[in-house]
Amino acid sequence: MHSFSLPQQAEFDPDKHVEKILGTIEAGDYTVACWEPGQISPYHCHPYATEIYFCFVGGGTMRTPDNSIAVGPGAFVVHPPGEPHEYANGSQRTLLFRVRYGGDMVAHHIQWRGHPGWTQSAQDAEYYRRHPVRA
């Protein structure tokens, strides 16, 4: 059994969101993701892993090529392998519980809004040339 308190595990950083791995099990991990107001994740995908988010407190907007949804306390979001997604935090601190599982947790980044000077790696550019993002 694995047990923890999300509020006790929270760690915040004004410069970037914090993803703290709480544990691993078989082909996955579970984390607490901590967001300051206005922070945005890279727009990315995990080709070989499912990523699941549960909003514990706070909230923002989750974006995929097909949709954008409001995320608030109690919201549960599932990204199947290969689905590009981005989380933009709202106006208050947010705690998201995240579970990833699959054969490989590698992430490929498309862009990172709000981070001037960020550039896509050659490997990620090649991945998206082979797997274009629709919409």
N, C-alpha and C positions, 0 to 999 in steps of 0.2 A: 504494500500500500504506500502511496505517496500522498502527503497532505501538506498544505501550506496556506498561508493567509496572503491574499493579493495585496492588501494595504501594507502589510509588514514587509513585503518584498519589493515595494515600489522604490524606484530610483529615478530621479529626474535630472535632466541636463538642459540648460538654456540654449545650447548650441545644436543639439540633435536629439531625436527621440532615442530612448534607451530600450533595447530588447535584451532582457535578462533571462537566460536559460535557467529554468528551475530544475529540469531533469530531462533525461532521455529514457526511452523505452522502446525496445525492438527497433523498428525502422522509422523513428520519429523523435520529436522533442516537444516540450511544452514550455512556454515562456510567459512572462508578463511584459507587455509593451507599454511604456510610460511616455506620455506626450505632454509637452508644454503647449499653451495656446498658440495656434497658428502653425505649428510644425507640420511638415509634409513629408511623406515617405517617397523614396524613388518610385517611379512608375516602372514596374518590373513583373516578371513571371518566374515561376518554378516549373520547368518542363516536366519534372518527374515526381513532384510532390503535391499533395493536397494541402491547402492552408486554410485553417478555420479560426475565425476570430469571434470572441464573445466580449461585448462591451460591459464592463463592470460598473464604471462611473465615468461621467463626462460624455464625449461624443464628437462627431464630425461628419465627414462625407467620404464614402468609399466609391471609387470610380473604376469602371471597367470599360472596354470598348463599346459595350452595349447599353450601359446604364450607369447612373449615379444614384446612390441611395443615402438617406440620412441614417446615421448610426448613433444610437443613444443607449442608455442603460437597459440591459436585457436583450439588445439586438445580437443576433447570431448570423454570421456571414461565412459562407463556404466558397472558396475558390478552387475549382478543379485544376489538375495539372495543366500547365500551359496558359492559363487565363491571365492576361496582363491586368494588374490592379495597382491602385494608388490610394493611400489614406491621407486625407487632409484633416487635421484636428481643428476643432471649433475654438470657442472662446474661453474654455476652462481646461484645467488639467484633466487628463483622461488616462484610465487604466483599461487596457485590453488584455484579455487572456487569449493566448494563441497556441494552437496545436498544429504541428506540421508532421506529415508522415508520407513516406514513399521511398523509392529506391535511392534518391539523391536529392539533397536540399539545395543544390546550386540555384542561384538566382541570376537572371539576365536582366539588366537595366536598360530602359528605353530613354528616360529623361528624368530630371529631378528639378521640378519647379521650385523656385525660391532659393536656389543655390547657384548664384552667379559663378561662372568659372568651371562648373562641373562639366566634364566631358565623358562621353560614352567610350568604353574600352573597345579596342579592335575586336576582341572576342565577342562582345555583346552586339556590336554592329554587324558582324558576320552572322550571328545567330538570327537577328531580325531580317537580314537579307534573305536567309533561307526560310524564315517563318514570319512573313509580314503580318503586322497588326492590322486587322480590319477596322474600319470606322475611325 
